[in-house]
Amino acid sequence: MNTTALKFDPIAKKLADMKKKSGPGQPPVSGDRWPTHRAKARAAARRKAEPVPEVETDNA
């Protein structure tokens, strides 16, 4: 989105701010990330560390 337009259009700026605040996909407005990305990385590392039991399937 064009940021120069936001400087001159208060309504567009308000809409952009509302968009920024809403939704679980967006990090908090302060710029901090949700802690979930760290948890996901930790879970992925744990998944890699423990051996996954091989499941044999017929439809190879």
Protein Blocks (a to p, Z undefined) as FASTA:
>chain_A
ZZklmmmmmklmmmmmmmmmgojkbccfkopacfklmmmmmmmmmmmmpccdddddfkZZ
